[in-house]
Amino acid sequence: MEYKAIDLKVKDMGVNSKNVNTLVKVLEIGELRDISTRFGDKKVSEVKVGDETGCILMSLWDDQIGKVGVGNVISIENGYISLVRNSMRLNIGKYGKMLISDEEIGEVNETLNMSDKHVERSQRRRY
């Protein structure tokens, strides 16, 4: 089955957003952390990115870390939203791309932070 990627502004991203294309500016780069996952030990850094509609935290993993700097405008292709402690994160994933763009983003709306919204995970029914 083929999925069509959709262009989204940050304010329109939701828990179920997949195949996301977006253009965002890097606002802050968080500290590098080591975490254990079911796939082994990984390095992660949370980066605050945004556009004129809002901002969101983006998780950069392993070799993605260090590829962008504050002020860079980046194009995300085939990203997706995940939940971390009931908070939305933008991810690139193994099928996505992150490229530095020449396009400009004006004033970023930092008053609407999509990662500040508490999102309840829907419970799966058990029979």
C-alpha positions in Angstrom: 0.0 0.0 0.0 1.4 3.4 -0.9 0.8 6.5 1.3 0.9 10.0 -0.1 3.0 12.4 1.9 1.1 15.5 3.0 2.5 19.1 3.6 1.6 20.2 7.1 2.1 23.3 9.2 3.2 22.7 12.8 -0.3 23.7 14.2 -2.0 21.1 12.1 0.2 18.1 13.3 -1.6 15.6 15.5 -1.0 12.3 17.2 -1.9 10.3 14.1 0.2 12.4 11.6 2.3 10.2 9.4 4.0 10.8 6.0 4.5 14.5 7.0 6.4 17.0 4.8 7.1 20.3 6.6 9.5 23.2 6.6 10.7 24.4 10.0 13.3 26.6 11.6 15.6 25.2 14.4 15.1 27.3 17.5 16.9 25.4 20.2 19.0 22.2 20.5 18.7 20.1 23.6 21.3 18.1 25.4 22.6 14.8 24.1 21.2 11.9 26.1 22.0 8.2 26.1 18.9 6.0 26.3 18.2 2.2 26.2 15.6 1.1 23.7 14.4 -2.3 22.6 16.8 -1.8 19.7 19.8 -1.2 22.0 21.5 1.8 23.4 20.9 5.0 21.4 21.8 8.7 21.5 18.9 11.2 21.3 18.7 15.0 21.3 15.4 17.0 21.3 15.4 20.0 19.1 12.8 22.7 19.2 11.6 23.6 15.7 8.8 25.7 14.4 7.1 27.8 11.7 4.8 30.8 11.6 1.9 28.6 13.1 3.7 27.0 16.1 6.6 24.9 17.4 7.2 21.3 18.4 10.0 19.2 19.7 11.8 17.0 17.2 13.8 14.0 18.2 17.1 13.5 16.5 18.7 10.1 16.8 22.3 8.9 16.5 23.7 10.0 13.1 21.0 12.8 12.7 22.5 14.6 15.7 24.8 17.5 14.9 23.5 17.9 11.3 21.6 21.1 12.1 22.2 24.3 14.0 20.1 27.0 15.6 18.7 29.2 12.9 18.8 26.5 10.1 15.7 26.1 8.1 15.1 22.4 7.5 12.9 20.5 5.2 11.4 17.3 6.7 10.2 14.6 4.2 8.1 11.7 5.4 8.2 12.5 9.1 5.8 11.3 11.7 4.5 12.2 15.1 5.2 10.0 18.1 4.2 10.3 21.8 6.8 10.6 24.5 5.4 10.8 28.0 2.1 12.0 26.5 3.8 14.7 24.6 4.0 14.9 20.8 7.4 14.7 19.1 8.2 15.1 15.4 10.4 12.3 14.1 12.2 11.6 10.8 12.5 7.9 11.0 14.4 5.5 8.8 12.2 6.3 5.7 12.3 10.0 6.1 14.7 12.8 5.1 16.0 15.9 6.8 17.6 18.5 4.5 18.9 22.0 5.2 16.8 24.4 3.0 17.5 27.8 1.4 13.9 28.8 2.0 13.1 31.5 4.6 10.8 31.2 7.5 9.8 34.5 9.1 8.7 35.0 12.7 8.2 31.6 14.4 5.1 31.4 16.6 6.6 30.1 19.9 3.3 30.7 21.9 1.8 27.6 20.5 4.0 24.6 21.4 2.4 21.4 20.2 4.7 19.4 22.6 3.2 21.3 25.6 -0.2 19.7 24.9 -0.9 16.7 27.1 -2.2 13.9 24.9 -3.8 10.8 26.2 -2.9 7.6 24.5 -5.9 5.7 23.4 -6.2 2.5 25.3 -6.5 -0.8 23.3 -9.3 -2.9 24.3 -8.4 -6.3 25.9 -10.9 -9.1 25.7 
